[in-house]
Amino acid sequence: AFWTDLMKLTQLTSLDMPYLPIPEFFVRWMKDSQLVEFPAILHTQPDMAPVFAEVLPSMKHLRSLQLDWCYEMSVDEPSSVSWMIPILQECTQLTQLQLAMPQDEAISFISVLSNLQDLVDLSLYHPDTGIDFPRELYALHLPHLKYFNTNLPILESHLVAFREWLGNHPRLTQLKLTFQNQASFEQSCPILFQCPALTELRIYFREIYPNVSLNLPAMPPTLRKLTADHDHISLP
C-alpha cells in the first residue's frame, strides 16, 4: 500500500530512502513521474540494473543522479559498469551528477561527461585514494559548472593542465579538491585564487609533510569558507 500510495503523488520530485528496497513496479512508474532525482538503488539493489537501464533515459524531469554503485559492498571490489556508459550519455538534461568511477573505465566515463553540457554540480570519486586525477579530465569543458568535488589527487605534473581547466570554468563557486601534497596546492594557488566567483574551498592532501608550512598568496575577497582537512597542516 505504501508504494502504491506514493504513485498517487503526482507532484513528487524527490525520494530519499536509501535503506528501503524499492519494488520493481515502482521503479517502472518513475519513467513517467515528476522525479528530478533517481534513488541510488543500484548500490543496494544491483539486480535492478536492467530495469534501471530501461527507465533512466525516459525520465524527462531527471536532473540529479548519484552513481556510487560501482563497487560491490560485500566484496569491496569493482564490478563492471560499462553497460551504463551509453545510458548516461542519453541523460543530457542532468544538472547534478555524483559518480564513482572504476579505474579501468574512467576514460570511457569521462568521454561521456562531455555530452552533459548542462551540468552545474559534478562530483567524481574513487574509493581507492591511490588513484590519480585522470589527465583526460582536464580537456573536459562544462560551461555551467559551479560546484566541483573530487577525491582524485591532482598531481604536480598536471598543474599546467589544471590551471588551464580552472581558467575555462569561470563560474566555479565551490571547490573540494585533493592535491598530491602541499607543494602542488601552493603552485595552484595563483590561478585557484583568481577564480572570480569562488566562495568556498575545501582542500585535502594525499601526502602531508608535517614540518612544511603552507605559504598562501592573497586570497580572493569573494571567499566565504576555507577548509583544510588534515591534522598536520601548519602556517608560517
Disulfide bonds with the S-S distance in Angstrom:
none
